[in-house]
Amino acid sequence: MGKIIEIDADFFAQLLKCLSEQKYLHLQPAEIVIERQAAIDQVHHEGIDLLAALQSKRFSEEILQKCQDRITKDIVLIGTVIKSKSSDPKILTEYVFKWGLVRQECEMYCLIGEEVELEEFNLLCERCGFDKDMKEYIRGMMGHVGLGGQLKQEIEVL
């Protein structure tokens, strides 16, 4: 068996009922077959949707952990980049804040669990005022977790 999932008891009962009905469906009159098959198909589609959502959630959790591990590993490097920008405390505070946003955006992309679109990425960077180092870090992180295929294309063009 292996992986455990949690589903509503009523939905599980409905799945079992559908399995039972499917077994003897061929013995029923045509009008009953059509009606019951439609109900079985509906439950099947709901089950497939539930499974897809659960698999997506598990994938998102795995890549989020991979992202967080990488950020933890890179924290000294990020600190060095921040310190290299200025000795002015006001500017340093702004960079620390923006790097916090970089982490937040990386984590959000991982939670969504979908390929990052180039146009969306560019708008995000512009809106947040990310500098070149921040953009490159996000690109690298998305490549690291497997969501940066479209962002790689831009790097090659640059």
Phi, psi and omega per residue, in radians:
M1 nan -1.154 3.031
G2 1.535 -1.540 -2.998
K3 -1.522 2.365 -3.120
I4 -1.830 2.345 3.032
I5 -2.167 2.754 -3.141
E6 -2.002 2.153 3.089
I7 -2.297 2.817 3.118
D8 -1.084 2.363 -3.118
A9 -1.056 -0.674 3.126
D10 -1.128 -0.690 3.117
F11 -1.167 -0.691 3.107
F12 -1.108 -0.733 3.092
A13 -1.074 -0.685 3.123
Q14 -1.144 -0.695 3.081
L15 -1.060 -0.787 3.134
L16 -1.115 -0.700 3.106
K17 -1.082 -0.751 3.126
C18 -1.097 -0.705 3.104
L19 -1.070 -0.767 3.125
S20 -1.103 -0.786 3.138
E21 -1.134 -0.658 -3.128
Q22 -1.086 -0.638 -3.091
K23 -1.056 -0.691 -3.074
Y24 -1.907 0.208 -3.083
L25 -1.042 -0.643 -3.110
H26 -1.113 -0.279 -3.140
L27 -1.572 -0.093 -3.064
Q28 -1.587 2.755 3.049
P29 -1.120 2.705 -3.045
A30 -0.933 -0.774 -3.100
E31 -1.141 -0.588 3.098
I32 -1.281 -0.658 3.116
V33 -1.022 -0.815 -3.121
I34 -1.075 -0.794 -3.115
E35 -1.133 -0.834 -3.103
R36 -1.236 -0.614 3.118
Q37 -1.137 -0.651 3.090
A38 -1.085 -0.742 3.117
A39 -1.145 -0.718 3.116
I40 -1.114 -0.769 3.118
D41 -1.056 -0.705 3.136
Q42 -1.094 -0.814 3.122
V43 -1.120 -0.680 3.102
H44 -1.047 -0.809 3.130
H45 -1.097 -0.717 3.104
E46 -1.098 -0.708 3.117
G47 -1.125 -0.739 3.112
I48 -1.100 -0.748 3.110
D49 -1.079 -0.741 3.125
L50 -1.094 -0.786 3.136
L51 -1.083 -0.756 3.127
A52 -1.075 -0.731 3.132
A53 -1.126 -0.730 3.134
L54 -1.157 -0.710 3.115
Q55 -1.155 -0.680 3.115
S56 -1.120 -0.720 3.135
K57 -1.109 -0.762 3.141
R58 -1.111 -0.753 3.107
F59 -1.047 -0.792 -3.138
S60 -1.069 -0.728 3.138
E61 -1.132 -0.681 3.137
E62 -1.153 -0.787 -3.111
I63 -1.305 -0.503 3.045
L64 -1.090 -0.755 3.121
Q65 -1.109 -0.706 3.105
K66 -1.082 -0.719 3.111
C67 -1.113 -0.850 -3.102
Q68 -1.122 -0.658 3.087
D69 -1.090 -0.733 -3.128
R70 -1.165 -0.752 3.126
I71 -1.079 -0.744 3.119
T72 -1.053 -0.744 3.114
K73 -1.131 -0.619 -3.053
D74 -1.560 0.026 -2.975
I75 -1.060 -0.651 3.127
V76 -1.168 -0.754 3.095
L77 -1.044 -0.776 3.116
I78 -1.078 -0.743 3.100
G79 -1.057 -0.681 3.112
T80 -1.134 -0.745 3.114
V81 -1.089 -0.757 -3.140
I82 -1.070 -0.842 -3.112
K83 -1.112 -0.471 -3.120
S84 -1.295 -0.212 -3.059
K85 -1.356 -0.628 -3.084
S86 -3.072 2.876 3.013
S87 -1.831 -0.050 3.119
D88 -1.269 2.089 -3.107
P89 -0.984 -0.606 -3.135
K90 -1.152 -0.768 3.126
I91 -1.174 -0.737 3.114
L92 -1.060 -0.722 3.100
T93 -1.058 -0.737 3.117
E94 -1.090 -0.739 3.134
Y95 -1.169 -0.710 3.095
V96 -1.054 -0.775 3.117
F97 -1.056 -0.831 -3.115
K98 -1.133 -0.654 3.092
W99 -1.172 -0.524 3.008
G100 -1.101 -0.678 3.072
L101 -1.161 -0.639 3.096
V102 -1.034 -0.825 3.121
R103 -1.062 -0.784 -3.132
Q104 -1.042 -0.772 -3.129
E105 -1.164 -0.714 3.081
C106 -1.034 -0.791 -3.136
E107 -1.146 -0.672 3.123
M108 -1.145 -0.744 3.082
Y109 -1.016 -0.713 3.134
C110 -1.154 -0.728 3.126
L111 -1.111 -0.673 3.090
I112 -1.163 -0.681 3.030
G113 1.278 0.408 3.135
E114 -2.113 2.722 3.098
E115 -0.922 2.341 -3.135
V116 -1.373 2.177 3.139
E117 -1.425 2.411 -3.061
L118 -1.028 -0.811 -3.117
E119 -1.088 -0.759 3.119
E120 -1.088 -0.739 3.134
F121 -1.060 -0.817 -3.139
N122 -1.097 -0.715 3.101
L123 -1.121 -0.738 3.115
L124 -1.046 -0.841 -3.110
C125 -1.098 -0.692 3.118
E126 -1.167 -0.817 -3.109
R127 -1.088 -0.685 -3.103
C128 -1.502 -0.195 -3.126
G129 1.260 0.593 3.136
F130 -1.245 2.393 3.090
D131 -1.489 -3.098 -3.067
K132 -1.038 -0.744 -3.135
D133 -1.071 -0.723 -3.129
M134 -1.159 -0.761 3.116
K135 -1.076 -0.788 -3.122
E136 -1.143 -0.614 3.130
Y137 -1.153 -0.779 3.131
I138 -1.097 -0.793 3.101
R139 -0.977 -0.839 -3.138
G140 -1.086 -0.721 3.137
M141 -1.139 -0.749 -3.134
M142 -1.157 -0.602 3.021
G143 -1.139 -0.713 -3.130
H144 -1.068 -0.702 -3.099
V145 -1.607 -0.083 3.073
G146 1.615 0.315 -3.127
L147 -2.028 0.222 -2.999
G148 -1.939 0.390 -3.116
G149 -0.971 -0.752 3.140
Q150 -1.276 -0.479 3.120
L151 -1.320 -0.499 3.077
K152 -1.099 -0.664 -3.120
Q153 -1.018 -0.694 -3.138
E154 -1.192 -0.662 3.139
I155 -1.051 -0.750 -3.141
E156 -1.126 -0.580 -3.136
V157 -1.260 -0.620 -3.125
L158 -1.139 nan nan
